[in-house]
Amino acid sequence: MTAPVAEITDFDSELEIFQQKCLTNRKTLQKILSNFTNAADSISQFRQSLNKKSKDDIAELEKRVESIRINISNVHGDKDRVEQEIQQLMQDLELINVAISEKITERDELKEKLDELKKRVKEKEEVVVNTEKSTKESMSNIERGALLFQSHLGLNMKCTNRNTLLFIFTQVNRSKPNEEYILELTIEGQKYRLLRSVPEISNLQELENKLNETNNFSGCIVHIRKLYQKMQKWC
């Protein structure tokens, strides 16, 4: 048996209750929509703020990156410049070392030349000393002979402005005791040189050679005097 349908005894009351529920639900929905809208606006504003901050941060970060890049570039530039300067300095140092080596070689060569020159100078000095000694001995020999002949045979000796010696013989010719017979000689190194004779002696070169061989100056003077005396016999 079918249950009987409840009869609506108060329709207006039910409708009013329904409308109140709808009104309550609409207010709740509006409040929810309002809250959602506010939340959406907050989210949008936050997003915009975040985007702006992100852009600012990105821009600042880009500036910092660019600054770092410039600094790195400058550092690389300085590094390259320093490396070039170091390389140039190394090249200059190498050239200086080469120049120093050349100077050392030149110094050693000059030292060798100087030592050789000193050796030659010393040898020359020894030659000069020996020559002077020999010359002094020769001059002493000449002076002794000249004094001997001057006192006994009338021989005089004079120096000329040509660094030569004149031996002037007198008392050769008995009829003309003051007549002069002249022999001019000099000393070159360790050698006698008989330069001229007045009157002329034909074998003067042979007498010079004999004198240098024997170094007997006194004997040579005696021999020349005898030659002058012989000349007078033939006059």
GINOR-V695953 format. One line per field, one symbol per residue. ss: DSSP state (H for helix, E for strand, - for the rest). A space follows every 50 residues. Layout:
ss->???
//
This chain:
ss->----------HHHHHHHHHHHHHHHHHHHHHHHHHHHHHHHHHHHHHHHH HHHHHHHHHHHHHHHHHHHHHHHHHHHHHHHHHHHHHHHHHHHHHHHHHH HHHHHHHHHHHHHHHHHHHHHHHHHHHHHHHHHHHHHHHHHHHHHHHHHH HHH-EEEEE-----EEEEE-----------EEEEEEEE--EEEEEEEE-- ---HHHHHHHHHHH--HHHHHHHHHHHHHHHHHH-
//
